[in-house]
């Protein structure tokens, strides 16, 4: 075994100690992955095809030594954020996918550097890489599930100069629990999840609509009671049997006073106060630009 291979194995062990699960995929596998993903997109909602038009299967020109893609999963808590409004406290959740990206990126980059390797950000389909590399499986709700962690995870994919041995890319697999289960289909109030395939109807998904620009109103067919997170949606994951027994921690990371909430609902963000508020929100994966729209539907309805 070469020194480089030893370093690669040591790298993966170090990431495991930091509570990551990882796979290395050689870049020679990416053309096949691209073909597979393109075939899946042919049956997807046109909205998904437009949304994923940013994907790029070539390493950046600034990183010419790319040899592999490091695919990672990290267990994440749910975040709870409290807003005081008219004498009451609204407790809203933030799903695991929205926060701590830069913190994790710095952590992974540091581990790579310690082992003599480098990395660069990618624009690759993270869920597809995780599933085809054997790191995860699809749920019927089109969400990736990692063994032992369920769907409460954050996925990453970085270009690296780490040598990768031969791996066997797998066809996408659905969780065994999903075959005889309709819990997520029943729980989804908008009918976004179907029973025939992994792909969802993106145009019906609450997550899609509450990630839109702040000047885009919610469709009138979305009822106020359907909203359950300050961004994203957790209805299908909350009822999922595959998440039972998963250590789904809830971390309280933000508390906003009456004055803060009134400021966020007002929607006029300039000056020093806006910068301070933006910094507070980013700690919980939120951006000042999503307010006042998303907060308003939770506290008063659209």
C-alpha positions in Angstrom: 0.0 0.0 0.0 1.4 3.4 -1.0 2.0 6.3 1.3 -0.7 8.2 -0.5 -3.2 5.3 0.1 -2.2 5.1 3.8 -2.9 8.9 4.1 -6.3 8.4 2.4 -7.3 5.7 4.8 -6.1 7.8 7.8 -8.1 10.7 6.4 -11.3 8.7 6.3 -10.7 7.4 9.9 -10.1 11.0 11.1 -13.4 12.1 9.5 -15.2 9.2 11.2 -13.9 10.4 14.6 -15.4 13.8 13.9 -18.8 12.1 13.4 -18.8 12.2 9.6 -19.6 9.3 7.3 -17.6 9.4 4.1 -17.0 7.9 0.7 -14.4 8.6 -2.0 -15.6 8.5 -5.6 -13.0 8.6 -8.4 -13.7 11.4 -10.9 -13.6 8.8 -13.7 -17.0 7.6 -12.4 -18.7 11.0 -12.9 -19.6 10.6 -16.6 -21.7 7.5 -15.7 -23.2 9.4 -12.7 -24.1 12.3 -15.0 -25.8 10.0 -17.5 -27.8 8.4 -14.7 -28.8 11.7 -13.2 -29.8 13.1 -16.6 -32.0 10.0 -17.2 -33.8 10.6 -13.9 -34.3 14.2 -14.6 -36.2 13.4 -17.9 -39.2 12.3 -15.7 -38.8 15.1 -13.2 -41.0 18.1 -12.7 -39.7 20.9 -15.1 -39.3 23.0 -12.0 -36.6 20.6 -10.7 -34.8 20.7 -14.1 -34.6 24.5 -13.9 -33.6 24.4 -10.3 -30.7 22.0 -10.9 -29.4 23.8 -14.0 -26.4 24.9 -11.9 -24.9 21.4 -11.7 -21.4 21.0 -13.0 -19.6 17.7 -13.3 -16.2 19.1 -14.1 -13.7 20.2 -11.4 -12.9 23.9 -11.4 -10.0 25.1 -13.5 -8.5 26.5 -10.3 -8.2 22.9 -9.0 -6.5 20.9 -11.8 -5.3 18.1 -9.5 -8.7 16.8 -8.7 -8.7 13.0 -8.4 -11.9 12.2 -6.5 -15.1 13.5 -4.9 -15.3 13.3 -1.2 -19.0 12.6 -0.3 -19.8 13.3 3.3 -22.8 13.0 5.7 -23.0 14.6 9.1 -25.6 14.1 11.7 -27.3 17.3 12.6 -29.8 18.5 15.2 -33.0 20.3 14.5 -32.8 23.9 15.6 -35.5 25.6 17.5 -35.9 29.4 17.2 -38.2 31.4 19.5 -40.0 34.6 18.5 -42.0 36.7 20.9 -45.0 38.2 19.2 -48.0 40.0 20.9 -47.2 38.5 24.3 -46.9 34.9 23.0 -43.9 32.8 22.1 -43.7 31.2 18.7 -41.3 28.3 18.6 -40.3 27.5 15.0 -38.0 24.7 13.7 -35.1 24.9 11.2 -34.3 21.6 9.4 -30.8 20.2 9.6 -29.9 21.1 6.0 -29.8 24.8 6.4 -27.1 25.6 8.9 -23.4 25.2 9.7 -22.2 24.6 6.2 -19.2 26.9 6.5 -18.3 25.5 9.9 -18.3 21.9 8.5 -16.4 23.0 5.4 -13.6 24.5 7.5 -13.5 21.4 9.7 -13.2 19.1 6.7 -10.6 21.3 4.9 -8.5 21.3 8.1 -8.6 17.5 8.3 -7.6 17.2 4.6 -4.7 19.6 5.1 -3.4 17.6 8.1 -3.2 14.6 5.8 -1.5 16.4 2.9 -4.6 16.9 0.7 -6.6 19.8 -0.7 -10.2 20.3 -1.7 -12.6 22.6 -3.6 -16.3 23.2 -3.5 -18.4 21.3 -6.1 -21.7 21.8 -7.8 -22.6 18.1 -7.9 -25.8 16.3 -7.0 -25.1 15.5 -3.4 -28.0 13.2 -2.8 -27.4 11.1 -5.9 -23.7 10.8 -5.0 -24.5 9.8 -1.4 -27.0 7.1 -2.6 -25.0 5.7 -5.5 -21.8 5.5 -3.4 -23.7 3.5 -0.7 -23.6 6.2 1.9 -27.3 6.7 1.9 -30.7 5.4 0.6 -33.7 7.3 -0.7 -36.9 7.6 1.2 -40.1 7.7 -0.7 -40.1 11.5 0.1 -37.0 12.0 -2.1 -34.9 12.6 1.0 -31.6 10.8 1.8 -31.4 8.6 4.8 -28.1 7.5 6.3 -28.0 4.4 8.4 -28.2 5.2 12.2 -28.9 8.8 11.5 -32.1 8.8 9.5 -32.8 11.9 7.5 -31.5 14.3 10.1 -28.3 14.8 8.2 -26.4 17.4 6.1 -24.7 16.2 2.9 -21.5 17.5 1.3 -19.5 16.8 -1.8 -16.0 18.3 -2.4 -13.5 17.9 -5.2 -10.3 16.5 -3.7 -6.8 15.4 -4.7 -7.2 12.2 -2.6 -6.6 9.0 -4.5 -9.7 6.8 -4.6 -9.7 3.1 -5.0 -12.2 1.3 -7.2 -15.8 1.6 -5.9 -19.0 0.1 -7.2 -21.6 2.7 -7.8 -25.0 1.4 -6.9 -28.4 2.0 -8.5 -30.6 4.2 -6.3 -32.3 2.2 -3.6 -35.4 2.9 -1.6 -35.5 2.2 2.1 -37.0 -1.2 2.9 -39.4 0.5 5.3 -40.9 2.6 2.5 -42.2 -0.4 0.5 -45.3 -0.9 2.6 -45.5 2.5 4.1 -47.5 5.6 3.1 -46.9 7.8 6.2 -45.1 10.6 4.3 -47.7 10.5 1.5 -50.5 10.9 4.0 -48.6 13.6 6.1 -47.8 15.9 3.1 -50.6 18.4 3.0 -49.9 19.5 -0.6 -49.8 16.1 -2.3 -46.1 16.6 -3.4 -45.1 13.0 -2.6 -46.2 10.2 -4.9 -46.2 6.4 -4.5 -44.6 5.5 -7.9 -41.1 7.1 -7.7 -38.5 9.0 -5.6 -39.0 12.3 -7.4 -41.5 14.6 -5.9 -43.8 17.2 -7.4 -41.6 20.2 -6.7 -44.2 22.8 -7.6 -46.4 21.4 -4.8 -43.6 21.3 -2.2 -43.8 23.8 0.7 -40.0 23.9 0.9 -39.8 25.1 -2.7 -42.2 27.9 -2.0 -40.7 29.2 1.2 -37.2 29.3 -0.4 -38.5 31.7 -3.1 -37.4 35.4 -3.2 -39.1 37.6 -0.6 -41.1 39.5 -3.2 -42.8 36.3 -4.5 -46.1 35.7 -2.7 -47.1 32.3 -1.5 -49.7 30.6 -3.8 -53.2 31.0 -2.4 -53.8 27.3 -2.4 -51.2 26.9 0.4 -53.2 27.0 3.6 -51.7 28.9 6.7 -51.8 25.8 8.9 -49.5 23.8 6.5 -46.5 25.9 7.4 -44.4 24.3 10.1 -40.9 25.6 9.8 -39.3 29.0 9.4 -37.8 27.7 6.2 -38.2 24.2 4.7 -40.7 21.6 5.9 -40.5 18.6 8.3 -43.9 17.0 8.0 -42.8 14.0 6.0 -39.7 13.4 8.2 -41.5 13.9 11.5 -43.9 11.0 10.8 -41.3 8.7 9.1 -40.8 5.3 10.8 -37.2 5.3 9.6 -36.5 8.2 11.9 -37.8 6.4 15.0 -35.0 5.7 17.4 -32.7 8.2 15.7 -31.2 10.6 18.2 -33.1 13.6 16.8 -31.7 16.3 19.1 -33.3 19.7 19.2 -30.9 22.6 19.8 -32.2 26.0 20.9 -30.0 28.5 19.1 -32.0 31.7 18.7 -34.4 33.8 20.8 -35.9 37.0 19.4 -37.7 39.6 21.5 -40.9 41.4 20.7 -38.9 44.2 19.3 -36.8 41.9 17.2 -39.9 40.2 15.8 -41.6 43.5 15.0 -38.4 44.5 13.2 -38.3 41.3 11.1 -42.0 41.6 10.2 -41.5 45.2 9.1 -39.2 44.2 6.3 -37.1 47.3 6.0 -33.5 46.2 6.7 -30.7 48.8 6.5 -27.8 50.0 8.6 -25.9 48.6 11.5 -29.0 46.9 13.1 -29.6 44.9 9.9 -26.0 43.6 9.9 -26.3 42.5 13.5 -29.7 40.8 12.9 -28.3 39.1 9.7 -25.4 37.7 11.8 -27.8 36.3 14.4 -30.0 34.7 11.8 -27.1 33.1 9.9 -26.2 31.1 13.1 -29.5 29.2 12.5 -29.2 28.9 8.8 -31.6 31.8 8.0 -31.1 34.9 5.9 -32.5 38.3 6.5 -33.9 38.2 3.0 -36.5 35.5 3.9 -38.2 37.9 6.2 -40.9 39.2 6.6 -42.6 36.7 4.3 -41.8 33.3 6.0 -42.2 34.6 9.6 -45.5 36.3 8.8 -47.2 33.2 7.6 -46.2 31.5 10.9 -47.4 34.2 13.3 -50.4 35.6 11.4 -51.0 33.5 8.3 -50.3 34.7 4.7 
